[in-house]
Amino acid sequence: MYSSNINKIIFINFCQRFHLYVHAVALLLLARGLTLVQISLIESIMIFTIFLMEVPTGVLADRVGRKWSIFASTLLLMTGEVIFIFARSFEWYIFIALLTGTGFAFASGAVEALVYDSLPEEGREEAMKRAMGRLGFYAQIAFVIAPIIGGLIIGDAGVDKFIPAIALTAAALLIGAVVCLTLREPANYTSEKKPGSMTLLRDGVRLLRHHQRLRRLAMLVVFTAPFTGAIVTTLAPPYLVQNEVAPFEVGVALSVGSLLAALTQRYAYKFEQWLGQARAIAVLILLPGALYWLFAVVVGPFATLFAVILIYGFNDMKGPLFSAYQNALIKSKNRATVLSLISMFTSLFLALGMPIYAALAEHSLSFTFLVMGAVIILAALILRVHRLPRAEGA
């Protein structure tokens, strides 16, 4: 049951990431008359929705089951894609952002919680690093395949050519929703008596307040967030086009970067074994900041494509490791709630940062990347990433 459940989650996550037009969505919205500020505002609304819905959906996942939370997530994301086919106004895009944000919130804590509880108890933390590495690997493989197929469908990024790509994206989500119905809740979850919603929330807040290791890990997750989604969907495509990169090549760059990200996330645990926990995490947190600085100063199609591939390949390499560290410190009964609380603060940070970066981008994209890199590096230095406390059992 353990491997079957995790394999299904990996497949569902693959379907959720099989987004055929994500690499060019900013170009589509610009063609439909939106500005970069409006596009970033849509992104911020989606992220702020995740912020608002993280805790309610996390509590629901702990109360009614992680399986049904993942199913709700997939269904909401599919609904958003269907509406996107017909949407033609800024207001409709805001509504889609609300649906999509709620969908992501339903999955954020539930997926990790179900994966962790589906693992055998012996050696669970090390197994979690590998499991989340596999999850990240196949999610990135979806991003490798989807932009290439989507690029062939979209071609020169004409507005009408996006419709088939959006429809196929919705179809992939429908398949994922069907697979959700076959998931099984782990025995250690179903056998536990479920606390009340307020008890789950109160215990989760207490844990984050008083558990030094978990609080330190959570702060590093929040304040060194690399804004990968903003780079892929909003800021990088116009910057690449400015540097004479064709829309199809933007999709190819995303695919190559996704392949690199698949490998870096799949084998992040080996990087930690080779370098040691503290050094590995310091490198993986500081590297995106340095890469943003590189992206800001390079010019020309080849150099900018190479830089964005590196950014996308290494930005989230630390994810599987942090997932294992955090889950090892949280009890099963409120796992989704605590993970959702951490994601909530991350979403708030992203929602506040996106409009600021978009406003800067209206004047200078390269300066925006310099600022993004500086924020990551400064946050890591203030939090003294080199003194990262060891997770229990790490």
N, C-alpha and C positions, 0 to 999 in steps of 0.2 A: 504493500500500500504506500510505503514511504516514497519509493522512486516513481510510482505511477502518479501520485499526487503532484510531485514536483515537476515531472515531465509535462503534465497538463497545464500547470501554472506557467511554465516556460512557453508552451505553445500559445496560451491565451495572451501572454505578454507580447509574444511575437506578433500576433494579430493586432494588438493595440498599437504597436509601433510600425506596422506595415502601412505607412502613410505615403501615398504615391506623389503628393505634391507639396510636402512640407518645405522642400528646399526652394520652392518658388512661390510660396503663398504670399510673401510680401510683394512680389512683382504682380501677382493677380490683384491684390487689393489696391496697389498703386494704380493699376490700369483701370480699376473700377472707381477711381476718383478720390481715394483716401490719401491722407498725408502720412508721413512717417510718425508724426506725433499721434495721429488717430490710431494707426496700427499698433503702436506701443501702448496706447491707452487700452485697446482691446486686450492686449497681452496682460496688462496690469489688472484689468477687471477679472480676467480668468484667474490670475494668480491670487488676487484678493478674495475671490470666491473660494478658492482652495483654502485660504487662510480661515475664512468664516466657517467653512464646512468640515475642516479637518477633525475637530474634536467631536461634533455630533456624529459624523460618519465613523470615527474610530470607536466611540462608545457603542454605536449600533453593531459594529463588527464584533465586538466582545460580547454583546448581548444576544444577537440573533444569529451570528455565524459569519465567518470570514468568506465562506463560499458565496453567500447571497450578496455580500458587499462587492465582491469581485464581479459577480453577474450584473449587479446594478451599475457598476462602473462601466462595463463594456456596453451595456444597453444605452446608457446616456451618451457615451462617445459616439455610438452609431447614429443615434437620433440627431446629434449635432451635425454629423456629416450629411445626412439626408437633407436637413434644413439648409445647409450651406449651398447645396445645388441651386436652390431657388432664391436665396437671400441676395438682395441688391441694395440694401441701405445700411447705414452705420448702425441704426437701432437693432436691425436683425443680427448683425455681427456681435453686438453686445449680448443679445439673448443667447447666441451660440456659445459665447465665452462663458456665460453663467452655467449653461448645461455642461460644457466641457470641464470647467473648473470643479463642478460638483462630481463629475465622473472621475476625475483624477483623485479627488479627495477620498472617494469611496475605496480606491485601490491602494492609496499610499501606505497606510498602516496594515491593511488586511493582507496584502501580498506577502510582506516580510513575516508577519505573524504566522500565516498559514505555512510558509516555507519552513520557518524555524521549528514550529510544533510538529511538522511532518517528519523531522529528522530523528533518528535514534538518539536516545539520551546520552549514550557513551560517545565522547569526542564530538559533542554537538557544535561547539564554537568553531572548531577547525572545519567541520563539515559544512557549516554555514558559509564560511568564506568561499568554499568551493561551489556551493549551491548558488550563492548570489553571483559568483563569478560566471557560472553557466547562464544564469538568468540574464545578466548584463551582456554576455557574449551573444546570445541568440537575439536579444533586443537590438543589438547593433547590427547583426547580420540582416535583420529586417530593414534597417536603414541603409545597408549596403545594396540590397536588391531593389527596394522600392524606388529610390531616386533614379536608378538606371531605367527601370520600366516606365516610371512616371515621366522621365525626361524624354523617352521615345514617344510617349503618348502626347505630351504637351508640346514638344518640338520647339517652335520659336516663341512659346509662351503666349500665344493668342488666347484671348479670354474664353472663347467657346471650347477650346481644346482641353480646358481644365475639367469639364463636366464628366467625361468618362473616368478620369483619374479619381475624382471625388467619389463617384458611384462605386468603383472597385474598392476604394478604401472602406466604404460603408459595408460592402459585401464581406470583406475580411473580418470586420468587427462582428458581423452577424454569425460567422462561423465560430469565432471566439466565444460569443455568448452561449452558443449551443454546447460547447465543450465545458463551459462553467457549470452547467447542470450536472455534469458527471463527477465533479470534485467531491471529496469526502472530508468531513471534519475529523481531525486526529482524535484518538481515544482520550488522550490526556486533556483535551479541551472539552469534549462532550461530557466527560465524567465529572468535571468540576461544577460546583454550584455557582451560578452566575450572580455576582453582586448587583445592586441597583446602579442605575446610570450615574447618579450623583456620587455614589461611593467609588465607582470606577474613576470618575473625574478627580475627586478629592485625593484619592490614593496616588493617582498619576502625578498630580501637581506636587504632592508631598515628596514623592520620590525624586522628582527633578530638583526640588529645592534643597533636599538634604543629602542627596547622593553625589559626592564631589566628583567622582570619576565620570558618572553619566552626565552631570551638568557641564563638565569641561568638554566632553566629546560633543555634546549638543551645541555648545557655543562655537566650537570649531566648525561644525557642519553649517551653522547659520551664517556666521560672519565671514567665512571664506567661500561662500557659494559662488561658483564661477560664471553664473548667468549663461549657461550653455544654450538654453532654449532661445534666449534673446539673440544670441549670436547667430544661431542657425536660421531662425525664422524672420528676424527683423533687420539686424545690423550688417551681417556679413554679405548677404546677396547684393544689396545696393553698392557696397564697398567693392565687391569683386567686379560688378558690372562697370563701375567707375574706372577700374583698372583693366578694362577691355576683355573681361572674361565673359564668354557667351552663356546664356541661361542653361544650356545643356551641360556645359562644363561645370557650372555651379553644382548641378546634380551629381556629376561624376566626382567632384571634390568631396561632397557629402558622403558618397558611397565609399570612397577610399578612406576618408576619416573614420567612418563607421566601422570599416573592417579593422583599422588600427585600434579603435576603441574596443571592439569585440575581443581582440587579442590582449590588450592591456588589462581589461577587466577580468577576463578569464584567468589570467595568470598573475593577478595582483598579489595573491598570497605567496607566490614564489619570489616576487620582488621583495616582499617583506621578509621572507626567510633568508634571502641573500644579504639584505642590507641591515636587517634588524628593525623592530617596530618603530622606534622613535625616529631614526634616520629616514626610513621609508615614508612615513607619514609626513615628515617635514618636507621632503622632496616633492611628494605628490600634492601637497597643499600649495607650496610656493611656485611650482612649475607653471600652472595656468597664468599666474600673474606675469611671470617672465615672458610667456608666449604672447600675451596680449601686447606687451611692449614691443616685441618683435613684429607683430602684425601691424602695429601703428607706424613703424618706420620703413617697412619694405614697400616697394612700388613695382608695378608691372604685373602682368597676368601670371607668370610662372611663380614668382616669389610670393604673391598674395595667396595663390592656390596652395602652395606648399605650407605656408604659415597656418592657413585655416584648417588644413588636414591635421597638422600637429595639434592645434588647439582642440579640435573635436576628438582627436585620438587620445589625449592625455587629461582632458579637463575633469573627467569623472572616474578616473582610475582608482581613487581612494574609496569609492562607494562600497564595494563588497567588503572591504576591511572594516570600515566604520559600521556597516550593518551588523557584522558579527560581534564587534565590540559592544554595541548598544544592546543587542538582543540578549547577550550573555548576562546583562545586568537587570533584566526586566522579567517579572513573573508572567506566566502564560495567561493568567486570568485577566490582566489588563494590558497585555502587550500591545494590541492595536491602539488602545487609548494613548499610551505613553508615546509610541512612535508617531501618532497623529499630532500630539502636542508639539513634538520637535519639528515635524513638517509644517505645522501651523506657523511657528516663528520664522522658519525658513521662507515660507510663502509671503509673510508680511514684509520681510527684508527685501525679497525680490519685487513685490508689488510697489514698494516705495522707491526702489532703485531704478526700475525700468523707465518711468517717465523722466527722471533726471537724466539718464543716459540718452534717451531719445531726444530730449531737448538739446543736449550737447551735440548729438549727431546731426541735428538740423544745421549746425554751424560747421562742425568738423568731425567726421567719423574717426579719423586717425587720433585726434585729441581724446575722443571718447574712449578708445581702446587704451590709451595711456592712463586715463583715470581709473578704468576698470582694473587694470593690472596693479595700480598703486593701492587701491582699496584692499585687494586680496592680500598683498604682501604686508601692508600696514596692519591689517587685522591679525595675520599670523604672528607678526612680531609682538603686537600688544598682548596676545593670548599666550605668548611664549610657547610656540608649537614644539620647540625642542625639549620642553619639559612635559610632554604629553604623558599623563599617568597611564600605567599599564592596566588594561581591562583584566578582570578576574579570569584566571585560567588562560590568559594569553601567553 
